[in-house]
Amino acid sequence: MQRKWWTLIAVSVATFMLLLDITVVNVALPSIREDLGASFTDLQWVFDAYALSLAALVLTAGSLADRLGRRRSFAAGLVIFSGASLLCALAPNPVFLNVSRAIQGVGGAVMFAVSLALVAQEFPPGRERGTAMGIYGATIGVAVAVGPLVGGALTDSLGWEWIFYLNLPIGAAALVVTALRVNESRDPAATRIDWAGVASFSCALFLLVLALVRGNAEGWGSALIVSLFVGAVVLLGVFVVVERRVPEPMLPLGLFRRHAFTGVQLAAFAVSSSLFALFLYLTLYLQNYLGLSPFAAGVRYLPITALSFVVAPVAGLMLSRVQARLMLCAGLVAVGAGMLLMGDIQPDDSWTGLLAGFLVAGAGVGLINPVIADVAVSVVPKENSGMAAGINDTFRQVGIAVGIAVWGAIFVGRGADRVRELTAGTPLAEGARPRELIEATSSGSLPQALAALPEPARDAAQAAARAGFLDGLNVVLLLGGLVSLVGAALALWLVREDEIDREAAIDGQPAVEGRPA
């Protein structure tokens, strides 16, 4: 078998592991909460600790890989990610788990930053790269499809720790293939590392997400939250100044003059900050509101994941024949429409109320994943593919981290307002009690919260908490759908074929209209 296919296998196996880890964690959250005594905020940080460190370091990882060697960096990422997975499995408390998740994010940053660059260096633009990206997209679909089932089965039978032990043999297999079959490559013109950019960007992102996560608890007008937001804005300003001045910036701002480059980043951010970020809250609904087991919740995700798996390879084949902006727009519209279909959950609904939305959104995800992966590395010179892949993954992970934090703040705030309305005039409406009831419902600890109340107030508290939970969930699903639709409009407007490296003709057929021939 040719070396390029071994490269695709190594990248696909590693990507499978990365995404499997995200989807299996979804269904394990209630078990983690029960075993480790985690709060609602702790559960948010299970995702955000990983996404934050990944988003903060993926650009640096891409730049380092361009300098030190992409294969070497990819292998290092595999080792870090697998080792951190072992630490996650051994975690005795939420803090240890979330620190281990942050270390996982470091390894994930390296692998994400290099994966697309490794594929791009082996497969030329056009049909071959489209096929490779279709396989890559199908790998994403498989990971998303089997993740909830695997996570549910492992959590129910062996315990949540095994969702992390699972990464060890997968990581070892990918490491062997990488060492034996993947070519080394680097950018010979790259010499320096933009440490000032790394520091300012990472700190700005951390302060922003921390403010969003803690806003409801501390008060949005409190000195702490305002200071965090101000600090994030100032550091982002410093980051922009640094990137304009350093000779080899971590994020070359000039790339954003290319409309297609900007459009694909916004498309990645839109799908990540909407549907992918909202998977956390959909899982809390399936398990903590409807009372499904981890495995049963995983089965309910099959419609969205199966369609993503089926559509992705078809989308890869379409890349050489259909304009990227049309595929991005159609996919994001489908994702947005799917969330709008989900966003009218009623108290007596079963999980089937989500089914239509799952199907439509799943098709949209399958359509856009290969397109984003292909365009991200096809709008820059080949020697900068590591940086380009890192920028794209940064937008993906920033989208997830910020999305989880923003939706969590709106979800809890709207739910608490609803509890306050339904319990007006009673002690249940006072102080932080409404927010605590919503967080207890979300984290699966509502029975314990109700047990601490006087018996006459328990029924009213339970009814108000469940109504507030649904109100908050419906609002964030609606807003997530709107974010995806805005992303669709921006992709259609910004992405142009003449900025994308394509073959002029495929099998003797004329180039697609709008592409240079």
N, C-alpha and C positions, 0 to 999 in steps of 0.2 A: 504494500500500500504506500502511496506517495506521502512524503513528509508533511505536505500541507494538510492532508486529511488527519494525520496524527495530531497536528497542531489544533485543528478544529475539535477533535475529540477531547484533548486536554482542556481546552478553553470551555467546552460545553460541560464537561464533568465538573469543573470548578464552579462554573456559573450555576449548574444544577445544585451543587452543595450550598452556595450562597443563598439562592432563592428558596431552596427547601428549608433552610434554617429560619427564614422569615415566616414562611407559611405554616410550618409545624408549630412555631411559637404561638401563633394566633390561637390555636385551639387548646394549648396547654396553659394559657394564662390563669383561668380559674383554679387549676390545680396548683400552680405556682403560688397564687395568693393564699390558698389554704395551707400549704406546707410551710411556707416561709413567713406567713403573716403579713403579706404585702398590702399596701394601701392602693387606692385608685391612682395616685400620683406615681407610686412605685411601678405599677403596671405600665403607665405611659413611658416611664424611663427605661423599661425593658426594651422598648423600641427606640426611643430617642437617644439613649446612650450609644447604641450601635450606629444609628443613622447620623448622629452628630459627629462622632469621631471619623466615620467614613466620609461624610461630606467635607469635613474640615481638612482631611489629609489626602483626598483622592487626587487633587490637582498636584500637590507636592509629589505624590507617588508617581504620577504620570511623568512629571519632569525628571525625577530621579531615574525612572526606568529608561527614559530617552538617553540619559547620560551613562548610567552604570550597566545597562543591558536589560532588555525586556524579559528574556527568559530567566535570568538570574533573579530579577525582582519578582516575577510571577511565582517562582519556587519559594522565595522568602515569604511571600504573602500566604501561600498554602501552609507553610510551617506555622506561622503566627496564628492564622485562623484556626487551624486544627488544635494547636496547644491551648488557645483561649477557650475552645469548645469544651475541652476537658475541665478547665477551671469552672466554666458555667455549670457543668454537670455536678461538680463537687461543692457548689455554693451552699453555705450554711444559712445565709440571710439575704434579704433583698439588696443591700449595699454591695456585698461581695458579687452577687450575680450581675448587677448593673455595671460594676467596674470591669468584670470579665467580659461583658457584652461590649464595653467600650474598646477593650483590647481586640476583641473579634473584629470590630470596625476598622482597626488599623490594618489587620490582615486583609479584610475585605476591600479596603481602599486600594491596596496594591494590586489585588487580583482584578478588580473592576477597572482600574486605570489602564491595565496592560492587556486585558482580554481582547477587546476589539482591535487594538493595535496589532496584536499577534495575528489575528485573522486577516486584517487588511494587508499586512506585509506579504502574506502567502497567496492571497486570491486577488487577481486583477479586477479592476472595475468592469461592471457589466454582468453577463449571465453567471459566471462562476462566483463572483462575490454575492450576487443575489441569491444563488443556491445556498451558499454558506450562511448567509444571514437568515435565510428561511429555516435552516437547520438550527441555527442559534436561537431563533425565535421559538421554534418548536420545543427546544430544550427548556426555555422559560415556561412554555405552556405545560410541559410535563411536570416540572417542579411545582408549579402552582396547582396543577391538577391532583398530584399524588400527595402533596404536602399536608393538606388537612386530614386526609385519610391516614397517612403514615403517622402524623402527629397524634391523631385521635387514638389509633390502635396502640401506639407505644405508651401514651399517657394512661390509657385504661388498663393495659396489661402489665407494663413494667415500671411505669412512673415517668414523670416529665423529664427526669434527668437523661433518659435515653434519647430524647430528641437531639441532645448535644453529643452523646456518645456516638451517635450515627455518623457524625462528621469525620470521625477518625479513620475508618476504612476508606471512605470516599476520598478524603484528602490524601491518603497514602497512595491510592491508585493514580490520582491525578499527578502527584509528585513524581512517580515512576515514569509515566508517559512523558512528562515535561523534561525530565533529565535525559531520557534516551532518544526522544524523537523530535523535539522542538528546536528550531534554529535560533541562534542568538542574533539580536539586532540592536542598534542604537542610533542616535542622532549625533554624528561626528561634530556638528557645529555647536552643540550645547555644552556649556562649561560651568555655569554658575547656578547656585540655588537661591531662590528669592526668599530668604528667611524672614525678612520684614513683612512680606506679603503673607507668608504662612501664619505668622503670629497675629497680625491684625485681622485677617479673615477668620481664623479659628476662634479668636476671642470674641469677635463681633457676633458670630453665629451662636456661640454658647450663651452669651448674654441675652440675645433675642429669644431663643427657645426657653431659657430659664424664666424670663419675664412672662412669656405666654403660658407656661405650665403653672407658675405660681400666682398668676394674676388674680384668679378667683379667690384663692385662700388669703392672700395678703391685702387685697383691695387694689383696684386698678389705679386709684389715685394716690396710693401710699408712696412714701419716699423711696422705699426699696424698688418697687416696680418702675416708677418713673426714672429712677437712676439707672436701672438696667436698660431701659429703652434708650435713654440718652447716651449711655455708654456704647450701645450697639451702633447707633447712628454715627457717633463720632468715630468709632473704629472703622466702620465701613467707609467713611470719608477718608480716613488715613490710608485705608487699603487702596482706594482709587488713586490717591496722590502717589503712593508708592509705585503702583503698577505703571503709572505714566512716566516715572522717572528712572526706574532701574533698567539696565541694559537688557536683561533677560527675565522679564516678568513671569510670575506664576500663571497669571491670566492676561494674555496679551489683549488689551481692550480693542486694539485695531481689528481683531477678528470679527467683532460685532458690527463692523461696517458691511460685512457680507450678510445680506438679508437672509439667505438660506441658513447660515450658521446660527443667527439669532433665532430664526423661526423654529429650528429643530430643538434648540435648548428650551424655548418656551413650551413646546409641545411635550417634551420630557417632564418639565416642571408641572404642567397642567395635569397629566395623567397620574403622576406620582402624588401630588398634593391633594387630588380628589379621591379617586377610587382606591388607590393603594393605601393611602393614609386612613381612609374610612373603613378598611377591612377590620381594624381593631374594634371599632364601635359596632360593626355588624356581628362580630364574634361575641361581644358582650351581650348583644341582643339574643343571639341564638342560644347561648349557654346560660347566662344569668337571668334573662327575662323569660325565655321559653323553657328553660330547664333541660336542654338537651345535653347529653354526654359529649365529651370531646370527639369521640368517633362519630356519633350521630351528627354533630355539627359539621364535621369534615365531609360526610356524605352529602349534606345539603349544599356544600360548595361545588359539587361536581358539575352542575350545569354551566357555571361561569368558567370553570377551569377547563372542562372538556372542549367547549367551543373555542377557547383561546388556543388550545393545543391543535385543533383541527384547522383553524384559519391561518395560523402563523406560517406553515410551509407554503400554503397557497399564496399568501402575501409576498413571501420571498421570491416566488416565481414571477409575480406580477411586477416586481421592482424594475425590470428592464423594459417593461411595456407600458406602464401607467405612470403618470406624473406623480412624484412623491407628495406634492402638496395636496393632491386630490385624495390620496390614500390617508395621509395624516388627518385631513379635515374629516373625511368620512369616518375614520376610526374614533376620533375624539367626539364627534357628534353622537356616535353610537354609545360611547362610554357615558356621555352626559345624559342622553335619553334614558339609558339604563338606570342611572341614579335617580332621575326624576320619577321613573316608574316605581322605584323602591320607596320613594319618600312620602308615602301616604299610609303608613302602617297604623292599623286600628287595634284597639285593645283585645278584640276577639279574633284577630288574624292568627293563622298558623304561619309556618315558614314559607308556605306556598305563595304568600303575598309578595315575596321577594323574587319569585321564579322568573316572571317576565323580564324584570330588570336584570337579573343574573344572566339570562340568555343574551340580551341585547348588549350589555356591557362586556360580556365575555368575547363576543364576536369583535367588538371594537378593540379590545386589548390585543387579540391575536392579529388584527390588521396593522396596528401601529408599531408594535415592538420591533419587527424586522426593519421597518422603514426608518425608525429613529436610529437603530444601530448602524444601518448602512449610511445614511446621510451624515451622521455625526463624524465619520472618518473619511467621507468622500468630498468634503468641502474645504479640506486643507491639504497641503503637500504631504506626501507619504512620510517624510522624515519627522513630521509633527503629529503623527497619528496618535502617539502616546498621550501627548498633551490634549489633543482633541477629544480622545476617549475619556480622559480624566475630567475635562470640563463638562462633558455630557453627563457623566456619572455624578458629578457634583450637583448639577441641577436636579437630577433624579433624587439624590439623597437629601438635599436641602428641601426639596418638595415634600418628601415623606416626613422629615423631622418637623418642619414648620407646619405642615398640614395636620399632623397628629396634635401638635400643641394648640394651633388655632381652633381646630374643630373641638378639641377637648374643652377649651375655654368657653366656646359658644354653647356646646352641648350642656355643660354643667350650669352655666349662667342661665340659659333659657329654661332648663329643667327646674332649677331652683326658683325662678320666677313663677313657674307654673305651680309648684308646691306652695309657694307663698300665697298665690291667689286662692287655691283650693282650701287652704287652712287659715285664711284670714280671720283674725280675732281670737286665735288660739295660741298657746305657747309654741306649737309646731312651726308657726310662721316667724318666730323671733330669731334674731341673731344669725348664727351660722347654721342653724338646724336644717333649713331647706337644702343648702348645699351638701351637708353631711348625709342627708337622706338620699340624694341623687348619687353621690359617690358610693354609698353603701349598696345601692341597687346595681350600680355599674360593676362593682368589684365582687358581687356575689355575697356580700356580708349583710344584706338587709335583715335577715332573721336575727342576727346578733344586735343590730341597731334597734330593732323593734323591741327586743327583750329588755333593753335598758329604759324603755318608756313605760309610763303608767298603763295598765291594761286597758282602760277605756279609750285611750288615744291610739292604740295600735292599729285598729282597722282603718281609721281615717288616715294615719300616717302611711300605711301600706298602699292604700288606694292613691293617695296624692303622689307618693314616690314613683309608682309605676306609671301614672299618667305623665308626670314630669319627665321620666326617662324617655317615653315615646315622643313627647313633644320636642325634646332636645334632639333626639335622633332624626326625626323627620326634618327638622330645620337644617341640620348639617348635611343631610343627604341632598336636600334641595340646593343648598349653597354649593356643595361639591359638584353637582350637575351643572350649575351655571359656570363654575370655574372651567370645567372641561369644554363647554360650548364656547367660551371666550377663547380658550386655547385653540379650538378648531378654526375660529375666524382669523386669529393671528397667523396660524400656520398657512392657511389659504392665501393670505395677503403677502407673507414674507418669503416663503420658500419658492425659489425659482430654479428651474432645471438648468439654466445656463451657468449656474454657479456650482453645479454638482458634476464630479468627474464620472462620465459615463462613456460606454462604447458608442460610437456613432451609429452603428447598425447592428442588428441582431439577426443572425442566420440570413443575411442578405436582404432583410426587410429595412425600409426606411426608418430613420430615427423618429422617435415620438415627437409630435408637434411641440415646439417650444424648446427642443434640445438642439444643440449645435450638431450639424451633420458634416 
